[in-house]
Amino acid sequence: MRGFASGRKKSYYGKGDVLVYRLHRQDNAPAGQSPVFGASVMMLLFGDAFWPTYVTGDNTNLIATDSMKNFIQRETMNFPDGDLESYCKFLAEKFLNKYTYVEGAQIGASEVPYAGIGNLGVTFIPSGPEKAFAQIEITRSSAGLSVAEIRSGIRGFRLLRLNGSAFHGFVRDEYTTLPDIANRPLHMWLDLDWTYTETAAAWSKGSVTQSVRTIVREVFDAFTSGSIQQIIYEMGTRILKDLPAINEVNLEANNRTWDTVAEQGDAVGIYTDARPPFGCLGLTLRRS
C-alpha cells in the first residue's frame, strides 16, 4: 500500500509508468536546460468522489487512468522548466484546478537521463545509472491547495572503490564464517531521498539534487572507512552540513561486493558478480 503524507487513505487510484520525452530541437532549449527532458510519471488521486466506483460501480466522477496519461503527456508541452520538483508541482496543481472535486493528488516523476555527446548539442546517449526523482503531494481544503509533502532523491548509485574499505572486529561466534578484511574492493549500491526545511527550498531548478550527487561521489572517493555504515553516515552528515535546504535525509545501501576468483595480494585480482543474498543497510539523519 502507498503511504500519504496527509494521512491514511481508504482508497486511491491512478496511472504509473507514464513515459514522456520533451525535446527542444534546433538549439531551442532554454538557457541552463538540457534539450532532452525525460520522465516516468506516476499520478495517484484520492477523495470521496471516487468511493461510489468501489461500492456500486458508479463511475460518474471517475477520471479514466488513460485520460490521466494523456493529461501528463500533453501538458508536458506547457511545462516551462527542467527540474522534476517543479514538474510534479506543475502537473498536480493544473490537474487539481481542472478537476475541482478531487481532494488531493500524489505525483512522482523519475528522470530518464540522457547525456549529450559531441559539441553540437544534437546527439545523446542514455546516462546514469543513477536517476533523480521527485514526489509531491498536494491536498485541497477550504483555504485552497497546499503542499502536504515534497520529497526528492536519487536512486541507483553503483559505486566501486578499489581499496580503502575495511570490515573487521565484528561479532564472532558459531555462525561466523566471514574473515576479517583490512582492505577490500568495495562494490556498493545506494539509494537516497530527502525532505526540505521549507517547501520553497525545493524549487532550486535541480541544484540541490546535483549537489547531493556531487557529495555522494566525493565522499565515496575520499573517505577511508571501516564499514558501509560509516560511509553512509559520512555522506548523510556531509549532506546536512553543506546543504541547509535539506531537513532530513534517508540512505539505503546494499553491499554488492564482488566474489573473489583469484588475487595476487592487494596488487591485482579477478572477481565476479556477487551472488544473493546481499547486505542491506539503512540510515536516517534529521536536522536538529
ROTI-63392 format. One line per field, with one value per residue: x, y, z of N, C-alpha, C in turn; residue number from 1; residue in one letter. Coordinates in steps of 0.05 Angstrom, whole numbers, always signed. Each point is the difference from the previous one (the first is absolute). Layout:
REM ROTI-63392
nu <- (X  ...)
nv <- (Y  ...)
nw <- (Z  ...)
cau <- (X  ...)
cav <- (Y  ...)
caw <- (Z  ...)
cu <- (X  ...)
cv <- (Y  ...)
cw <- (Z  ...)
pos <- (NUM  ...)
code <- (A  ...)
END
This chain:
REM ROTI-63392
nu <- (+17  -10  +20  -16  +13  -22  +9  -9  +0  -27  +7  +12  +6  +10  +20  +14  +26  -8  +9  +17  +5  +12  +0  +20  -10  +19  +14  -23  +19  -17  +11  +21  -16  -2  +7  +9  -27  +8  -24  +0  -26  -6  -26  -4  -26  -11  -22  -20  +5  +22  -10  -19  +22  +11  -19  -6  +25  -8  +5  -21  +15  +1  +24  -4  +14  -13  -21  +6  +4  -23  -11  +13  -4  -25  -4  +16  -15  -18  +16  +6  +2  +21  -10  +4  +11  +9  +9  +6  +10  +11  +5  +8  +11  +10  +6  +8  +11  +5  +7  -18  -12  +24  +2  +15  +25  +11  +19  +11  +25  +8  +24  -1  +24  +7  +24  +8  +4  +26  +4  -16  -2  +6  +21  -14  +8  -12  -6  +15  -5  +11  -24  -3  -14  -26  -11  -24  -10  -22  -10  -26  -3  -15  +25  -4  +19  +10  +26  -8  +13  +26  +7  +26  +13  +18  -7  +13  +11  +20  +12  +23  +10  +24  +3  +9  -9  -6  +0  +4  +4  -15  -24  +14  -15  -16  -12  +23  -1  -9  +22  +18  -8  +25  -2  -25  -4  -12  -21  -10  -25  -11  -21  -9  -14  -13  -4  -16  +17  -6  -25  +4  +14  -23  -7  +20  -19  -2  +7  -20  -15  +9  -5  -23  -5  +9  -15  -19  +6  +1  -20  -13  +8  -6  -21  +20  -12  -13  -19  -19  -6  +27  +1  -23  +11  +24  -13  -15  +20  +15  -20  -5  +26  +2  -22  -1  -4  +17  -24  -6  +19  -10  +17  -1  +18  +8  +9  +10  +17  +17  -8  +19  +12  +18  +20  +15  -3  +9  +17  -10  -25  -12  -22  -22  -23  -7  -2  -26  -6  -10  +19  -18  +6  -14  -5  -11  +7  -5  -5  +17)
nv <- (-24  +20  +15  +15  +22  +3  -26  -20  -13  +1  +17  -9  +14  -10  +13  -22  +4  +24  -9  +20  +9  +21  +5  +16  +4  -2  -8  -12  -14  +5  +22  -16  -5  -26  -5  -19  +0  -21  -11  -16  +4  +4  -1  +8  -6  +17  -10  +10  +18  -15  +4  +13  +5  +2  +16  +16  +6  +21  +4  +12  -2  -25  +9  -9  -22  -8  +13  -12  -22  +5  +5  -19  -16  +8  +0  -21  +3  +4  -20  +23  -16  -7  +7  -22  +14  +18  -20  -13  +23  +4  -26  -1  +23  -5  -25  +8  +19  -20  -19  +19  -23  -1  -16  -16  +5  -23  +16  -22  +9  -21  +11  +4  -5  +22  -7  +25  -5  +6  +19  -14  -15  -19  -10  -22  -9  -24  +12  +4  -21  +18  +2  +25  +6  +6  +7  +8  +8  +5  +14  -5  +25  +9  -2  -22  +0  -21  +3  -26  -5  +7  -20  +0  -11  -19  -16  -22  +13  -3  -6  +3  -11  +5  +19  -2  -24  +0  -24  +7  -18  -12  -5  -17  -19  -19  +24  +8  +7  +24  +1  +8  +23  +4  -12  +8  -11  +23  -16  +25  -7  +22  +3  +24  +11  +23  +13  +22  +20  +7  +1  +25  -14  -13  +25  -17  -7  -19  +23  -4  -10  +19  +16  -13  -1  +25  +5  -15  +10  +24  -5  -13  +21  +17  -12  -5  -24  -5  +11  -13  -8  -2  -13  -14  -4  -5  -14  -12  -1  -8  -15  -7  -4  -11  -13  +25  -4  -19  -11  -20  -18  -16  -18  -15  -15  -11  -20  +9  -1  +1  -24  -9  +2  +20  +1  +20  -7  +25  -13  -24  +0  -24  +12  -7  +4  +14  -23  -2  +6  +24  +14  +8  +26  +9  +25  +12  +22  +14  +23  +6)
nw <- (+0  -14  +7  +16  -6  -14  +2  +14  -23  +0  -18  -22  -21  -22  -11  -6  +1  +5  -23  +4  -24  +10  -26  +9  -24  -18  +21  +5  +12  +21  +7  +2  -20  +5  -25  +16  +3  +14  +3  +21  -4  +26  -6  +25  -1  +17  +12  +14  -20  +6  +23  -14  -13  +25  +9  -20  -7  +14  -25  +10  +23  -11  +4  -25  +7  -22  +11  +23  -14  -14  +23  +12  -20  -3  +27  -5  -21  +20  +8  +12  +21  +15  +24  +13  +19  -17  -13  +22  +9  -23  -2  +25  -1  -24  +8  +23  -14  -16  +17  +5  -7  -12  +22  -15  -5  -5  -8  -11  -4  -16  +0  -26  +11  -14  -9  -4  -25  -3  -18  -15  +22  -18  +14  +8  +23  +7  +23  +21  +16  +16  +12  -5  +22  -3  +23  -9  +23  -14  +20  +0  +7  +19  +9  -14  -18  +12  +3  +0  -23  +0  -16  +2  -21  +4  -19  +9  +21  -16  +24  -12  +22  -11  +18  +24  -2  +26  +10  +25  +19  -17  +9  +15  -12  +7  -5  +9  -26  +1  -15  +18  -10  -5  -24  -6  -23  +3  -5  -1  +5  -9  +17  -6  +20  -4  +23  -1  +7  -24  -7  +5  +19  -6  -4  -3  -18  +19  +11  +17  -19  -16  +21  +4  -26  +1  +22  -9  -23  +10  +16  -19  -14  +20  +8  +18  -3  +23  -14  -12  +24  +3  -23  +4  +24  -11  -18  +18  +16  -21  -8  +25  +2  -25  +5  +8  -26  +7  +7  -17  +5  -19  +10  -22  +12  -22  +15  -23  +20  -21  -9  +16  -24  -3  +18  -8  +25  +5  -16  -4  -11  +0  -9  +12  -13  +21  +13  -3  +25  +5  +10  +17  -4  +20  -6  +21  -11  +22  -11  +20)
cau <- (-17  +14  -2  -6  +8  -24  -15  -8  -23  -15  +3  +14  +4  +15  +15  +28  +18  -7  +26  -3  +25  -2  +25  +4  +17  +11  +12  -21  -2  +5  +26  +4  -15  +7  -20  -15  -13  -14  -10  -20  -17  -22  -20  -20  -21  -16  -23  -26  -15  +5  -9  -22  +11  +7  -23  -23  +8  -8  +24  -8  +21  +26  +17  +14  +29  +11  -2  +22  +24  +0  +4  +28  +16  -6  +6  +29  +7  -3  +17  +21  +26  +14  +5  -22  -17  -19  -17  -21  -17  -14  -20  -19  -17  -16  -20  -19  -15  -19  -20  -1  -10  +21  +9  +29  +16  +28  +13  +28  +13  +28  +12  +11  +22  +16  +23  +8  +26  +7  -1  -21  -25  -21  +2  -2  +0  -10  +20  -7  -26  -17  -22  -13  -29  -13  -28  -15  -28  -15  -27  -19  -17  -16  +19  +12  +19  +24  +19  +3  +28  +17  +23  +17  +19  +16  +1  +16  +30  +17  +25  +22  +25  +19  +12  -8  -24  +5  -22  +11  -7  -28  -6  +8  -11  -2  -13  +17  +19  +13  +25  +5  +11  +13  +2  -15  -14  -28  -21  -23  -23  -11  -23  -5  -20  +1  -21  +11  -6  -24  -9  +12  +27  +0  -1  +27  +7  +17  +26  +3  +5  +27  +19  +0  +15  +28  +9  +2  +24  +24  +4  +8  +27  +21  -3  +9  -21  +1  -26  -19  -15  +15  -1  -25  -2  +16  -15  -24  +8  +10  -23  -13  +19  +5  -25  -20  -27  -9  -7  +4  +10  -2  +19  +0  +22  +3  +27  +0  +28  +3  +13  +28  +8  +28  +14  +29  +2  -17  +9  -18  -18  -22  -25  -25  -23  -7  -25  -17  -12  +17  -4  -16  +6  -16  +6  -15  +11  -18  +12  -11)
cav <- (+24  +26  +19  +27  +19  +13  -19  -25  +3  -25  -8  +18  -13  +17  -11  +0  -5  +18  +10  +24  +13  +26  +6  +26  -5  +23  +20  +16  -5  +24  +2  -16  -25  -20  -3  -25  -4  -25  -7  -21  +13  -14  +18  -14  +18  -10  +17  -14  -1  -24  -23  -15  -19  -24  -11  -6  +0  +25  +14  +27  +20  -12  +9  -24  +2  +7  +29  +10  -4  +20  +26  +2  +2  +24  +24  +4  +20  +26  +3  +17  -3  -25  -16  -18  +11  +19  -16  -13  +21  +10  -19  -3  +24  +3  -21  +5  +24  -8  -19  +13  -18  -18  +11  +2  -16  -6  -4  -4  -1  -8  +8  -18  +18  -1  +18  +8  -7  +19  +28  +13  -1  -13  -29  -7  -29  -3  +3  -12  -13  +13  +16  +18  -1  +19  -7  +21  -5  +25  -5  +23  +7  +25  +22  -4  -22  +2  -21  -16  -10  -1  -17  -5  -20  -12  -29  -15  +3  -24  +12  -19  +11  -22  -5  +20  -9  -22  -11  -19  +5  -5  -23  -26  -23  -25  +5  +18  -12  +22  +9  +29  +11  +26  +17  -15  +15  +3  +7  +8  +13  +20  +17  +19  +20  +21  +21  +27  +16  +14  -7  +17  -9  -22  +11  +9  -6  -23  +4  -16  -28  -1  +2  -25  -19  +6  -7  -29  -9  +10  -15  -27  +1  +10  -9  -26  -8  -26  -14  +16  +17  +25  +16  +14  +20  +23  +13  +14  +23  +21  +12  +19  +22  +17  +7  +8  -4  -27  -4  -28  -16  -29  -14  -29  -11  -29  -10  -17  -5  -22  -24  -3  -24  -3  +25  +0  +20  +23  +13  -6  -21  -6  +0  -5  +11  -14  -15  +6  +25  +23  +16  +24  +18  +25  +22  +25  +23  +22  +25  +4)
caw <- (+0  -1  +23  -7  +22  +11  +17  -12  -19  -3  -28  -18  -26  -17  -24  +4  -24  -23  -11  -17  -7  -12  -14  -12  -24  -15  +19  +13  +29  +17  +12  +24  -2  -21  -21  +5  +26  +0  +26  +4  +19  +13  +11  +17  +9  +22  +7  +3  -25  -14  +16  -12  -19  +15  +14  -18  -28  -12  -10  -8  +5  -4  -22  -10  +2  -26  -2  +16  -17  -21  +13  +7  -24  -15  +15  +2  -20  +13  +23  -10  +13  -6  +24  +7  +22  -12  -18  +16  +10  -23  -7  +22  +3  -24  +1  +22  -8  -20  +12  +26  +20  +9  +25  +1  -19  +5  -26  +0  -26  +0  -25  -19  -6  -24  +0  -27  -11  -21  +6  -15  +15  -15  +4  +29  +7  +27  +21  +26  +4  +20  -11  +19  +1  +18  +6  +14  +7  +3  +9  -3  +24  -5  -5  -26  -3  +16  -3  +24  +1  -23  +6  -23  +5  -21  +2  -19  -1  -1  +8  +2  +11  -3  +26  +20  +14  +18  +16  +19  +28  +5  +17  -10  +15  -16  -26  -15  -19  -15  +13  +2  -25  +5  -24  -20  -21  +9  -20  +17  -12  +18  -6  +22  -4  +21  +1  +1  +24  -7  -27  -21  -6  -20  -28  -4  -28  -1  +11  +24  -9  -11  +22  +14  -17  +2  +26  +1  -15  +14  +25  -6  -11  +18  +28  +7  +18  +13  -5  -17  +18  +4  -25  -4  +21  -9  -22  +11  +16  -18  -14  +18  +5  -23  -14  +20  -10  +6  +28  +7  -22  +4  -17  +1  -16  -3  -4  -24  -5  -18  +10  -8  -15  +7  +7  +5  +21  -5  -25  -22  +7  -18  +16  -15  +14  +25  +1  +22  +11  +3  +24  -3  +23  -2  +18  -2  +15  -1  +11  +27)
cu <- (+18  -3  -5  +6  -24  -17  -9  -25  -14  +0  +16  +2  +16  +14  +30  +15  -10  +26  -5  +27  -6  +27  -1  +19  +9  +10  -21  -3  +4  +27  +1  -15  +12  -21  -18  -10  -16  -9  -20  -17  -21  -18  -21  -19  -15  -22  -25  -15  +4  -11  -23  +10  +6  -26  -22  +8  -9  +25  -5  +23  +28  +14  +17  +30  +12  -1  +23  +27  +1  +5  +30  +17  -5  +8  +30  +9  -1  +17  +25  +28  +12  +5  -25  -18  -21  -19  -23  -20  -18  -23  -22  -19  -19  -23  -21  -17  -21  -22  -3  -12  +20  +12  +30  +13  +28  +13  +30  +11  +29  +12  +7  +24  +14  +22  +8  +28  +6  -5  -24  -27  -22  +1  +2  +1  -12  +23  -10  +24  -18  -20  -12  -30  -10  -29  -13  -28  -13  -29  -17  -15  -16  +18  +14  +19  +25  +18  +2  +28  +12  +25  +16  +20  +15  +0  +20  +30  +13  +28  +21  +25  +21  +14  -9  -26  +6  -25  +11  -8  -29  -4  +9  -11  -3  -13  +19  +19  +16  +26  +1  +14  +11  -1  -14  -8  -30  -17  -26  -21  -12  -25  -2  -22  +1  -25  +13  -7  -25  -7  +15  +28  +1  +2  +28  +10  +20  +27  +5  +7  +28  +21  +1  +16  +30  +11  +3  +25  +25  +6  +10  +28  +21  +0  +9  -18  +5  -26  -16  -17  +14  +0  -26  -5  +16  -14  -23  +8  +11  -23  -14  +17  +1  -26  -22  -29  -12  -5  +6  +10  -1  +18  -3  +21  -1  +30  +0  +30  +3  +14  +28  +4  +29  +12  +30  +5  -21  +5  -21  -18  -20  -25  -23  -23  -7  -27  -18  +4  +21  -6  -15  +3  -15  +8  -17  +13  -18  +13  -12  -9)
cv <- (+25  +15  +28  +18  +12  -19  -24  +4  -27  -10  +21  -15  +19  -15  +1  -7  +16  +13  +23  +12  +27  +7  +28  -3  +27  +22  +17  -6  +25  -1  -17  -27  -18  +0  -24  +0  -25  -7  -23  +9  -19  +21  -17  +21  -12  +20  -16  -2  -26  -25  -16  -21  -27  -15  -10  -2  +25  +16  +29  +20  -11  +11  -24  +4  +5  +30  +14  -2  +22  +28  +4  +5  +26  +26  +4  +21  +28  +4  +16  -7  -28  -17  -16  +11  +20  -15  -13  +20  +11  -19  -2  +24  +3  -20  +7  +25  -7  -17  +8  -18  -20  +13  +2  -18  -3  -6  -3  -3  -8  +8  -24  +15  -6  +20  +6  -10  +19  +28  +15  +0  -14  -31  -6  -30  -2  +3  -12  -17  +14  +18  +17  -5  +21  -10  +22  -10  +26  -7  +26  +3  +25  +24  -2  -23  +5  -24  -15  -11  +4  -15  -4  -22  -9  -30  -11  +6  -28  +10  -22  +14  -23  -7  +22  -7  -25  -10  -21  +8  -5  -25  -26  -21  -24  +4  +16  -16  +22  +8  +30  +9  +28  +19  -15  +19  -1  +8  +4  +13  +19  +13  +20  +19  +20  +17  +26  +14  +17  -5  +16  -9  -21  +11  +12  -5  -23  +3  -16  -29  -3  +1  -26  -21  +5  -9  -31  -9  +9  -16  -29  -1  +5  -14  -29  -10  -27  -15  +17  +18  +27  +17  +16  +21  +25  +15  +16  +24  +22  +13  +21  +24  +19  +12  +8  -2  -27  -3  -28  -15  -30  -14  -30  -11  -31  -7  -20  -7  -27  -24  -2  -26  -7  +27  -5  +22  +22  +13  -3  -23  -4  -5  -6  +12  -16  -14  +11  -21  +23  +15  +26  +17  +26  +20  +24  +21  +24  +24  +5  +29)
cw <- (+0  +26  -10  +24  +13  +16  -16  -18  -1  -29  -15  -27  -18  -22  +6  -26  -24  -10  -19  -5  -14  -12  -11  -23  -12  +19  +14  +30  +15  +13  +26  -1  -21  -21  +4  +29  -1  +28  -1  +24  +11  +12  +16  +10  +24  +6  +1  -25  -15  +15  -12  -21  +14  +10  -19  -29  -15  -7  -7  +3  -6  -24  -9  +3  -27  -5  +16  -15  -21  +12  +5  -26  -15  +15  +4  -21  +12  +24  -8  +11  -6  +24  +8  +21  -12  -19  +15  +11  -23  -7  +21  +2  -24  +0  +21  -6  -22  +12  +29  +22  +10  +25  +2  -20  +9  -27  +4  -28  +4  -27  -17  -12  -27  +2  -29  -7  -23  +10  -13  +15  -13  +3  +29  +3  +28  +20  +25  +9  +20  -13  +23  -1  +19  +3  +16  +6  +6  +8  -2  +27  -7  -5  -27  -1  +17  -3  +26  +3  -27  +7  -25  +7  -25  +5  -20  -2  -1  +4  +5  +11  +1  +26  +20  +14  +16  +13  +19  +28  +7  +17  -13  +19  -18  -27  -18  -18  -14  +14  +4  -25  +5  -24  -23  -23  +6  -23  +15  -17  +20  -12  +23  -8  +23  -1  +5  +26  -4  -29  -21  -7  -21  -28  -6  -28  -2  +13  +25  -7  -11  +22  +16  -16  +2  +27  +2  -14  +14  +25  -7  -11  +21  +27  +3  +23  +13  -4  -20  +17  +4  -25  -2  +21  -8  -23  +12  +16  -18  -15  +18  +6  -23  -13  +21  -10  +9  +30  +9  -24  +8  -20  +3  -19  -1  -3  -23  -7  -15  +14  -12  -15  +7  +5  +2  +21  -4  -27  -22  +8  -23  +16  -18  +16  +25  -4  +22  +22  +2  +26  -6  +25  -4  +22  -5  +18  -3  +13  +27  +4)
pos <- (1  2  3  4  5  6  7  8  9  10  11  12  13  14  15  16  17  18  19  20  21  22  23  24  25  26  27  28  29  30  31  32  33  34  35  36  37  38  39  40  41  42  43  44  45  46  47  48  49  50  51  52  53  54  55  56  57  58  59  60  61  62  63  64  65  66  67  68  69  70  71  72  73  74  75  76  77  78  79  80  81  82  83  84  85  86  87  88  89  90  91  92  93  94  95  96  97  98  99  100  101  102  103  104  105  106  107  108  109  110  111  112  113  114  115  116  117  118  119  120  121  122  123  124  125  126  127  128  129  130  131  132  133  134  135  136  137  138  139  140  141  142  143  144  145  146  147  148  149  150  151  152  153  154  155  156  157  158  159  160  161  162  163  164  165  166  167  168  169  170  171  172  173  174  175  176  177  178  179  180  181  182  183  184  185  186  187  188  189  190  191  192  193  194  195  196  197  198  199  200  201  202  203  204  205  206  207  208  209  210  211  212  213  214  215  216  217  218  219  220  221  222  223  224  225  226  227  228  229  230  231  232  233  234  235  236  237  238  239  240  241  242  243  244  245  246  247  248  249  250  251  252  253  254  255  256  257  258  259  260  261  262  263  264  265  266  267  268  269  270  271  272  273  274  275  276  277  278  279  280  281  282  283  284  285  286  287  288)
code <- (M  R  G  F  A  S  G  R  K  K  S  Y  Y  G  K  G  D  V  L  V  Y  R  L  H  R  Q  D  N  A  P  A  G  Q  S  P  V  F  G  A  S  V  M  M  L  L  F  G  D  A  F  W  P  T  Y  V  T  G  D  N  T  N  L  I  A  T  D  S  M  K  N  F  I  Q  R  E  T  M  N  F  P  D  G  D  L  E  S  Y  C  K  F  L  A  E  K  F  L  N  K  Y  T  Y  V  E  G  A  Q  I  G  A  S  E  V  P  Y  A  G  I  G  N  L  G  V  T  F  I  P  S  G  P  E  K  A  F  A  Q  I  E  I  T  R  S  S  A  G  L  S  V  A  E  I  R  S  G  I  R  G  F  R  L  L  R  L  N  G  S  A  F  H  G  F  V  R  D  E  Y  T  T  L  P  D  I  A  N  R  P  L  H  M  W  L  D  L  D  W  T  Y  T  E  T  A  A  A  W  S  K  G  S  V  T  Q  S  V  R  T  I  V  R  E  V  F  D  A  F  T  S  G  S  I  Q  Q  I  I  Y  E  M  G  T  R  I  L  K  D  L  P  A  I  N  E  V  N  L  E  A  N  N  R  T  W  D  T  V  A  E  Q  G  D  A  V  G  I  Y  T  D  A  R  P  P  F  G  C  L  G  L  T  L  R  R  S)
END
